[in-house]
Amino acid sequence: MTERELKLLLDANAVKQVQVHYALMAQGYMVIINNQTLQTAKRETREFKTLDTAAKLLFKMGVANFVVKLKTNLS
């Protein structure tokens, strides 16, 4: 899902769940909306270095309520 698609879903009130996950491999954060990762225009997973940058993007897009998951299951 790209930012453009997210904007369309927000306008239609079709966003059910927004999560920010810590991505262990990328050493950063990724945004998951309705069980789909936020992607760049080239359809690559959008990664954020800090939680602040992910939150700023979500606030800019109009998402004020999201869950942050920092713990990853390694087993």
Secondary structure, 3 states (H helix, E strand, C coil): CCHHHHHHHHHCCCCCCEEEEEECCCCEEEEEECCEECECCCCCECEECCHHHHHHHHHHHCCCCCEEECCCCCC
